[in-house]
Amino acid sequence: MNRLLALAASVAALATTPAMAQDIAITGATIATGDGSDPVENATVVVRGGRVVAAGSGVAVPAGVPALDGSGLWVTPGLFASITNLGLVDVDAVADSNDVNASDSPFGAALDVSPVINPKAQDFAYSRAGGVTRASVTPGAGASIFAGQGAIVDLGADYDAVRHPRAFQYVEMGERGAWLAGGSRTSAHALLRNALLEAGSFGDAAQLTGGSRTRGNQPGETIGLDSRFAPGADRSSDVLLTRFDAAALVPVVNGEQKLYIEVERASDILSALTLKDEFPQLDMVLVGATEGWLVADRIAAAGVPVIASALRDLPVSFEQLAATQSNVGRMVDAGVTVAIGGYDSSGDHPRGLPQMAGNMVALNRVPGATGLTWGEAFAAITSVPAAVAGLEGRVAVLAEGAHGDLVVWDGDPLETSSAPIRVYIDGVEQPLTNHQTRLRDRYRSLDESELPRAYEH
């Protein structure tokens, strides 16, 4: 405890202003770089100007960089959370504070979460205190199989959260997609293919009328067409998409924006993979894939990554009948790139990612089960989801040139007894206080004389 207090005092002394990146080195710690390798003991990490300079054993601390003694501590990159609603909701049950679903909207694919993300929502602070430094914010499908366009955020304590707007398009297939499409998977597939075809035609027409591509600050770099509303981009009378939705899907058809497809059962996964035969430029990501282990070889051959829950083994629908705790491990063994996301196995919150990853390591001890190594499990909540989101090597890894997102833990981060004691985003130390910590501190020191009389007996 004295060492932790000393570290806290040292870090506080280094901070000049909350918004300034700190040059900092932490020495003698156990370091996990997040690249799938095993942790390294007695190692050093150096961050300068908000970027990682070096991490590992034998790293020298540059002159002029303050060094902190990390003996007995762990240092890792920040966690990358996939498929979250961070900043879109304050209270799930209060409709006025919940912007996840747009059930009555005339739009689908055109919906964009970026303008409505609220970095002061309590879930931001909870997640940051749990070591999450970057996340994908995902809309939920409401009136259409197309939920809309998600964004990638950092969880810094400021209002500049959105780092990559319109980073991906999200579409729901399977059982829910069938329901949204009119009651059948056949309708959902027809709607999806029609939408992609309409978007392709709309993009071609816009290009012919002089439309030029515009650059964006998302992983795919490109966000659409300047002439998305140009009268010259004529459309026939039998189109189903609004002009706004058609324009939003042009980057998807061109492979400039990722397409996240939520599917669970094996046959639906294979049907989704065939889309690449019809639309070869699609940059596809499978979400859910509860039965992915049954067709893991086909997913691997297609080169399509997966975002899956860690330990989903209790089917709650017919599309999850083959659910198994070994799903992720078996897919990884087959060569599939798998990020751990979806939080139904350990509570609906991304701060539970370390517990999920740790469970995958522990699964190796269960006879007949297939889990992950420590390095694989930690990568599945750091570098792998970052790569799936199009940010490989740039975030969620301690590699030269990567963003200086660090988490200092008081023990093994995949053990539930461990917790972050310091979090940095781009080299800036972040506050770990939130509503939960304030309640904890309030009731920890509560004067018992203030308790109601009911507590006297």
C-alpha positions in Angstrom: 0.0 0.0 0.0 2.8 2.4 0.8 4.3 1.7 -2.7 1.0 2.5 -4.3 0.7 5.8 -2.3 4.2 6.7 -3.3 3.5 6.1 -6.9 0.3 8.2 -6.7 2.3 11.1 -5.2 5.0 10.8 -7.8 2.6 10.8 -10.7 0.6 13.8 -9.2 3.9 15.7 -8.9 4.6 15.1 -12.6 1.3 16.5 -13.8 1.5 20.1 -14.8 -1.9 20.7 -16.3 -4.6 18.0 -16.8 -4.6 18.4 -20.6 -0.8 18.1 -21.1 0.8 14.8 -22.1 3.4 13.6 -19.6 6.8 12.3 -20.5 6.9 9.3 -18.2 8.8 6.0 -17.7 7.7 3.2 -15.4 10.5 0.8 -14.5 10.8 -2.6 -12.8 7.1 -3.5 -13.6 5.6 -6.6 -15.2 4.6 -5.4 -18.6 2.1 -6.9 -21.1 2.4 -5.3 -24.5 -1.0 -6.6 -25.7 0.5 -8.2 -28.9 -0.3 -11.7 -27.8 3.1 -12.4 -26.1 3.5 -13.4 -22.5 4.0 -10.7 -19.8 7.6 -9.6 -19.2 8.9 -9.1 -15.6 11.2 -6.3 -14.5 10.5 -4.4 -17.7 10.2 -0.7 -18.6 7.8 1.4 -20.6 8.5 4.9 -21.9 6.0 7.4 -23.1 7.0 10.8 -24.6 4.8 13.4 -26.2 1.7 11.2 -25.8 3.3 8.2 -27.7 4.9 5.0 -26.7 8.7 5.2 -27.3 9.6 1.7 -26.1 8.4 -1.1 -23.8 10.1 -4.3 -22.7 13.1 -5.6 -20.8 16.4 -3.8 -21.3 14.8 -0.5 -22.2 16.8 2.5 -21.1 15.1 5.5 -19.7 16.0 8.6 -21.8 17.7 11.5 -20.1 15.2 14.0 -18.6 12.3 11.6 -18.5 11.0 11.1 -14.9 11.1 7.4 -13.9 8.7 5.7 -11.5 9.4 2.5 -9.7 6.8 0.0 -10.8 8.1 -2.9 -8.7 5.2 -5.2 -7.8 2.9 -3.5 -10.4 1.7 -4.4 -13.9 1.6 -2.0 -16.8 -0.5 -2.7 -19.9 -2.0 -0.8 -22.9 -5.5 0.5 -22.3 -8.3 -1.9 -23.1 -10.3 -1.6 -26.3 -14.0 -2.3 -25.9 -16.0 -3.4 -28.9 -19.8 -3.2 -29.3 -20.7 -0.7 -26.6 -23.3 2.0 -26.1 -21.0 4.3 -24.1 -22.2 7.8 -24.3 -25.5 6.9 -25.9 -27.4 6.2 -22.7 -27.6 7.4 -19.1 -30.4 5.1 -17.8 -31.5 2.2 -20.0 -35.1 2.4 -18.8 -35.5 6.2 -19.3 -36.3 6.7 -23.0 -35.4 10.4 -22.9 -31.8 9.5 -22.0 -31.4 6.5 -24.3 -30.2 7.2 -27.9 -29.2 3.6 -28.7 -32.3 2.6 -30.8 -34.3 4.7 -33.2 -37.4 2.6 -33.5 -39.6 5.2 -35.2 -36.9 6.8 -37.4 -37.5 7.1 -41.2 -33.7 6.5 -41.6 -31.5 3.4 -40.9 -28.1 3.3 -42.5 -27.8 7.1 -42.4 -28.1 7.2 -38.6 -24.8 8.4 -37.1 -24.0 8.1 -33.4 -21.1 10.6 -33.5 -23.1 13.9 -32.8 -24.9 12.5 -29.8 -22.2 10.8 -27.8 -22.0 12.3 -24.3 -18.5 11.8 -22.7 -20.0 12.9 -19.4 -22.3 9.9 -19.2 -21.4 7.9 -16.1 -20.6 4.8 -18.2 -17.6 6.7 -19.6 -16.2 7.2 -16.1 -17.0 3.6 -14.9 -15.2 2.2 -18.0 -12.2 4.4 -17.7 -11.8 3.4 -14.0 -11.8 -0.2 -15.2 -8.9 0.4 -17.6 -10.9 0.9 -20.9 -9.3 3.7 -22.9 -10.8 3.3 -26.4 -14.1 1.8 -27.5 -16.4 1.3 -30.5 -19.8 2.9 -29.9 -22.5 1.0 -31.7 -26.1 1.9 -32.4 -28.9 -0.7 -32.0 -31.2 -1.6 -34.8 -34.6 0.0 -34.3 -36.9 0.4 -37.3 -34.6 -1.3 -39.9 -32.0 -4.0 -40.1 -29.5 -1.2 -40.5 -28.7 0.2 -37.1 -26.5 3.0 -38.5 -23.0 4.1 -38.3 -20.8 3.6 -35.2 -17.9 5.6 -33.9 -14.6 5.0 -32.2 -14.0 7.1 -29.1 -11.3 7.6 -26.5 -12.5 7.8 -22.9 -10.5 10.8 -21.8 -12.1 13.2 -19.3 -13.0 15.9 -21.8 -15.5 16.5 -24.5 -13.3 15.6 -27.4 -14.2 11.9 -27.3 -15.0 11.0 -30.9 -11.8 10.1 -32.6 -13.2 8.3 -35.7 -16.8 9.1 -36.7 -18.6 6.8 -39.1 -16.1 4.0 -38.5 -18.5 1.2 -39.5 -22.0 0.4 -40.5 -24.0 -2.0 -38.3 -26.6 -4.4 -39.6 -28.7 -7.0 -37.8 -29.4 -10.3 -39.4 -30.5 -13.6 -37.9 -33.6 -13.8 -35.8 -33.8 -10.1 -34.9 -33.0 -9.1 -38.4 -35.8 -11.4 -39.7 -38.2 -9.7 -37.3 -37.2 -6.2 -38.3 -37.4 -7.1 -42.0 -41.0 -8.4 -41.8 -40.8 -11.8 -40.2 -38.4 -13.9 -42.2 -34.7 -14.2 -42.9 -35.5 -14.3 -46.6 -36.8 -10.8 -46.4 -33.7 -9.6 -44.4 -31.4 -11.0 -47.0 -33.4 -9.4 -49.8 -33.4 -6.1 -48.0 -29.6 -6.2 -47.4 -28.7 -7.1 -51.0 -31.2 -4.6 -52.4 -29.7 -1.9 -50.2 -26.1 -2.6 -51.3 -27.2 -2.7 -54.9 -29.0 0.6 -54.6 -26.1 2.2 -52.9 -23.7 1.0 -55.6 -25.9 2.5 -58.3 -26.3 5.7 -56.4 -22.6 6.0 -55.9 -21.9 5.3 -59.6 -24.5 8.0 -60.6 -23.0 10.5 -58.2 -19.5 9.9 -59.6 -20.8 10.4 -63.2 -22.2 13.8 -62.2 -18.9 15.0 -60.8 -19.1 13.8 -57.2 -15.7 13.6 -55.5 -14.8 11.5 -52.5 -14.2 13.4 -49.2 -11.6 12.5 -46.6 -12.6 11.7 -43.1 -10.8 11.0 -39.8 -12.1 7.4 -39.5 -10.0 4.3 -39.9 -11.2 3.8 -43.4 -10.4 7.4 -44.2 -13.3 7.9 -46.6 -16.8 9.0 -45.6 -18.8 9.4 -48.7 -19.5 11.7 -51.7 -19.8 15.4 -51.9 -22.6 15.0 -54.4 -24.7 12.7 -52.2 -27.7 14.9 -52.7 -26.9 16.0 -56.2 -30.0 16.1 -58.5 -27.9 14.4 -61.2 -27.7 11.2 -59.1 -31.1 10.1 -60.5 -32.9 7.2 -59.0 -35.7 5.1 -60.4 -39.2 5.2 -58.8 -39.0 1.7 -57.3 -36.1 2.4 -54.8 -36.6 1.4 -51.2 -33.8 3.5 -49.6 -34.0 7.2 -48.8 -31.4 9.2 -50.6 -29.7 9.8 -47.2 -29.5 6.0 -46.5 -28.2 5.2 -50.0 -25.4 7.8 -49.7 -24.5 6.4 -46.3 -24.0 2.9 -47.8 -21.8 4.0 -50.7 -18.6 3.7 -48.6 -19.7 0.2 -47.5 -20.1 -1.0 -51.0 -16.8 0.5 -52.0 -15.0 -1.2 -49.1 -14.2 2.2 -47.5 -16.3 1.7 -44.4 -16.5 -1.6 -42.4 -19.7 -3.6 -42.4 -20.5 -5.2 -39.0 -23.0 -8.0 -39.5 -24.6 -9.5 -36.4 -25.3 -13.2 -36.9 -25.3 -16.2 -34.5 -26.1 -19.6 -36.1 -23.7 -21.4 -38.4 -25.9 -21.3 -41.5 -26.4 -17.5 -41.1 -22.7 -17.0 -40.8 -22.1 -18.9 -44.1 -24.8 -16.9 -45.8 -23.2 -13.7 -44.6 -19.8 -14.8 -46.0 -21.3 -15.3 -49.4 -21.9 -11.5 -49.6 -18.3 -11.1 -50.4 -18.8 -13.1 -53.6 -21.5 -10.6 -54.8 -19.8 -7.5 -53.3 -16.1 -8.3 -53.3 -15.0 -5.0 -51.8 -17.0 -5.5 -48.6 -14.8 -5.1 -45.5 -16.9 -7.4 -43.3 -16.8 -8.1 -39.5 -19.0 -10.8 -37.9 -20.6 -9.9 -34.6 -21.9 -12.6 -32.2 -21.1 -15.8 -34.1 -22.2 -18.0 -31.2 -22.0 -21.0 -33.5 -18.9 -19.8 -35.2 -16.9 -22.8 -34.0 -18.9 -25.1 -36.3 -17.8 -23.2 -39.4 -14.5 -21.8 -38.1 -12.5 -23.1 -41.0 -14.8 -21.3 -43.5 -14.6 -18.0 -41.5 -10.8 -18.3 -41.4 -10.6 -19.0 -45.1 -12.7 -15.9 -45.8 -10.3 -13.8 -43.7 -13.3 -12.2 -41.9 -12.7 -11.2 -38.2 -15.2 -11.9 -35.4 -16.3 -10.0 -32.3 -17.7 -12.6 -29.9 -18.8 -13.1 -26.3 -16.3 -15.0 -24.2 -18.4 -17.6 -22.4 -21.8 -17.8 -24.0 -22.9 -21.3 -23.4 -26.6 -21.0 -22.4 -28.6 -20.6 -25.6 -31.5 -18.2 -25.3 -32.8 -18.7 -28.8 -32.9 -21.3 -31.6 -30.0 -19.5 -33.3 -27.7 -20.3 -30.4 -28.4 -24.0 -29.9 -24.8 -25.0 -30.4 -23.4 -22.4 -27.9 -20.3 -23.5 -26.1 -17.7 -21.9 -23.8 -15.1 -23.2 -26.2 -16.4 -21.1 -29.1 -13.7 -18.4 -29.0 -10.9 -20.8 -28.3 -11.9 -23.1 -31.2 -12.2 -20.3 -33.6 -8.8 -18.9 -32.6 -7.2 -22.4 -33.0 -8.7 -22.5 -36.5 -7.0 -19.3 -37.5 -9.9 -16.8 -37.0 -9.1 -13.4 -35.7 -11.4 -13.0 -32.6 -12.0 -10.0 -30.4 -13.8 -10.5 -27.1 -16.8 -8.2 -27.0 -20.5 -8.5 -26.0 -20.8 -8.5 -22.3 -23.7 -10.8 -21.5 -21.4 -13.4 -19.8 -20.1 -11.1 -17.1 -22.5 -8.2 -16.8 -23.5 -5.6 -19.3 -20.4 -3.4 -19.0 -17.1 -3.2 -20.8 -15.1 -2.9 -17.6 -15.8 -6.6 -17.2 -13.5 -7.4 -20.2 -10.5 -8.5 -18.0 -12.8 -11.0 -16.2 -14.0 -12.4 -19.5 -10.4 -12.7 -20.8 -9.3 -14.3 -17.6 -12.2 -16.8 -17.8 -10.8 -17.9 -21.2 -7.4 -18.6 -19.6 -9.0 -20.6 -16.8 -11.1 -22.6 -19.3 -7.9 -24.4 -20.3 -8.2 -26.2 -17.0 -11.6 -27.7 -17.8 -11.3 -31.2 -19.3 -12.3 -31.2 -22.9 -12.6 -27.4 -23.1 -10.6 -25.0 -25.3 -9.5 -21.7 -24.0 -6.8 -19.1 -24.7 -3.3 -18.6 -23.5 -2.7 -15.5 -21.3 -1.2 -13.6 -24.1 -4.0 -14.5 -26.5 -6.7 -13.6 -24.0 -5.2 -10.2 -23.2 -4.7 -9.5 -26.9 -8.4 -10.3 -27.5 -9.3 -7.2 -25.3 -6.6 -4.9 -26.6 -4.7 -5.2 -29.9 -7.1 -7.6 -31.6 -10.3 -5.4 -31.3 -8.2 -2.4 -32.2 -7.1 -4.2 -35.4 -10.6 -5.3 -36.2 -11.7 -1.6 -35.9 -9.0 -0.6 -38.4 -6.4 0.7 -35.9 -3.8 -2.0 -35.9 -0.6 -0.9 -34.2 -2.0 2.5 -33.4 -3.8 1.9 -30.1 -4.2 -0.8 -27.4 -0.6 -2.0 -27.8 2.7 -1.0 -26.2 4.6 -0.6 -29.5 6.7 2.2 -30.7 4.6 5.1 -32.1 1.3 3.8 -30.6 -0.9 6.2 -28.6 0.3 6.5 -25.0 -2.6 4.7 -23.4 -1.3 3.0 -20.3 -3.0 1.3 -17.4 -1.1 0.6 -14.2 -2.6 -2.3 -12.2 -2.0 -3.5 -8.7 -1.7 -7.1 -9.9 -2.4 -9.4 -12.8 -5.1 -7.6 -14.8 -6.9 -10.9 -15.7 -7.5 -11.7 -12.0 -10.6 -10.3 -10.5 -8.7 -9.2 -7.4 -6.7 -6.7 -9.4 -7.7 -3.2 -10.3 -6.3 -0.2 -12.2 -4.6 2.4 -10.0 -3.5 4.8 -12.8 -4.9 5.3 -16.3 -3.3 7.4 -19.1 -4.8 8.3 -22.4 -2.4 9.9 -25.0 0.1 10.3 -22.1 -2.5 12.3 -20.0 -3.3 10.9 -16.6 -7.1 10.4 -16.2 -9.3 10.7 -13.1 -10.7 7.4 -11.8 -13.5 8.9 -9.7 -17.1 8.3 -10.7 -20.5 8.0 -9.2 -19.7 4.5 -7.8 -16.5 5.6 -6.1 -18.3 8.6 -4.6 -21.0 6.4 -3.2 -18.4 4.0 -1.9 -16.5 6.7 -0.1 -19.7 8.2 1.2 -21.0 5.1 2.8 -17.5 3.9 3.9 -17.3 6.9 6.3 -21.0 7.3 7.1 -21.6 8.3 10.7 -23.9 5.5 12.1 -25.7 8.1 14.1 -27.2 9.3 10.9 -28.8 5.9 10.1 -32.6 5.6 10.3 -34.1 4.0 13.4 -34.9 0.9 11.5 -31.1 0.0 11.7 -31.1 0.1 15.5 -32.3 -3.5 15.8 
